[in-house]
Amino acid sequence: MTEKFNNPLPQLRRFITSHDKNGKAVYSNAAPETVSFWAVGSKSDPAGFGLAYTTTSSPVQLNGDKDLAKFAEENERRTEGGLVKRGGSVMRFVDYPPRGVSPMHRTISCDYAVVIIGDMECLLDSGETRTLGQGDVLIQRGTMHQWINHSDSWARMLYVLLDAEEVEVNGQQLGEELGGMEGVPKSH
């Protein structure tokens, strides 16, 4: 795990709410406020992954801070998890280097992908593309896709991945394909 992933983008902080014994809203200290990033992809030009939160079920079990305890465990092993959390959700930031390109890949998930900083192109395996600017959102529904940063500056995206049923087209199951993504294990 490369915890000191460096780039010029601002450090991210995460604030998690909970309840005290009287039912009042409070901020939890179950996880560090600083989101730690680690390097994924090529050693010469890696992207940075930052895990913001995960859940392991839907609906989420908030009583007794069960979700917080599970996330604290997940966060300790953040580099061991796949892109998708089976039965749950993943909130992840990805920092893309200048001219960075992800492998063409598919997750078994419905993803909300939001550009936070920069511009990113999403290329589909059909050859269709869309360019997303800051604040734009792409809803990815189990498709083969690739992210491309065409600029000379770093870009940051926020992804919320929701576990989904495997897509079937003409009787063929379209499973997870990581496209040789270095440093990313299969989802579980």
Buried (B, 14 or more C-beta within 10 A) or exposed (E): EBEEBEBEBEEBEBEBEBEEEEEEEEEBEBBEEEBBBBBBBEEEEBBBBBBBBBBBBEEEEEEEBEBBEBBBEBBEEBBEBBBBBEEBBBBBBBBBBBEBBBBBBBBBBBBBBBBBBBBBBBBBEEEEEEEBEEEBEBEBEBBBBBBBBBBEBBBBBBBBBBBBEEBEEEEEEBEBBBEEBEBBEEBE
